[in-house]
Amino acid sequence: MMTPRSSLSPAAAKPVAARRTRNKPEERHREFVRKAVELFAEIGFEAGTRELAQRLGVTQPLLYRYFPSKDDLIAAVYQEIYVNRWKKEWREGLIDDTRPIRERIIAFYEDYTATIFTPEWIRIYLFAGLRGVDINRRYAATVEEEILRPITLATRHSFGLGEEPPTPEEVELFWTLQGGIFYYGVREIVYQFPMPVDRSAMIRNAVDTFLAGVGPVLKRLAERVEVPA
């Protein structure tokens, strides 16, 4: 008895090779930025477009079509890591005087550290400072305007002090709180030290210590009388 032949022709029986689809420009742009974030977080800003192109498996001319210069690439990384992760709710929560000031500051730092305590965020920030890239200056200006000045005004108000704009000396007080909490992240993420105190406890202790001492200092600064030159 003869075995029945397949009804498929030899040509039809061959597997059809999957067609390679080209990434859309916006998808390719996101891929380039993502790889640039990984590269700068790993090596720092010594890395250039040539190394990025090699990692991406593309030519430098193609990369230049999306980022005409390394500064343009850095700007895209800044947008991705620092601008896109910024939350307007942080400022709104800090100036919400329906809640105690301690509760507001702790809630802010809980969410803020959950956002920034990542290897790419902290490592790129530190590398930028070492290389003189303006990421640090731009971000620090945003932190001061959108976070520290509102915290200063809210804390001063909680102690029954005035509503006038905070002085540089007052804002500097709150940079010490910000810097201490940030350095916890550096030790945890960059140095990879064992952290015997968990992050939430650290934030509560830091805020409580700060609020216990900042009141008298704010009152002293508010009572200071400027002597004309």
Phi, psi and omega in degrees: 000135184275140177285130182294139178283155176292143179285349181276140175285159180304321181293320182287335182285342181288139178295140181275124180293134179292134179283139176282127180261138178280139176291143174293154182306318181291326177291319179294321178300314179298321179296317179297317180294318180300316179292325177295321176300313179298318182293311182293326178291330182277315189251329186101187186276007168292331180295145182240183182292332179296313180294322178296318179298321178297317180295327181279343184073032178234172178274156176299319178304322177294318179298321180293337176295330180266326182225094185301338179214167177295327177299322177295323178293317178297320178298321178293322177295318178300316179300316184292314188273321189255316182283312184293338180267354180288141181241123179294339180296338180298309180296317182300320179292325182290328182264006179280095186279013173279350179244152177299149184298323179300315181297320181295314183292318179296316180299320179298309184292333174298312182285321182298313180292327176297334181275317189263343182280069175230153182302317183292323182294306187287317182295317178296321180298316180291317177300321180298319179295321181292327183263359179074019175288141190283009176305316183297314182296317181295316182289319180298323177297321178293316179300315182295316184286318188265343183239302190288321177294316174299321177297318180300311180297317181294320180291317177301317179298323181294337177264010177073026180263182189288174182255004182292159182304141182293146178278161176303325181293323177292315180299325180298329176302319185279340171296328179294321177294313179300314183295321180296318179291321178298319183292333172302317179295323177298315180295321182286314190269315186273307181283339181057042175287150170292131185252100184290341178251126183288162189300317181297318178295319178301316181295314180299315181295319181295316181292318180296316179298317182295312182293332179292334183251342188282334183303305180301325180291316178298321179294319179296318179293324180290330182273352182296132180258125179286128178264123180301143178293000000 
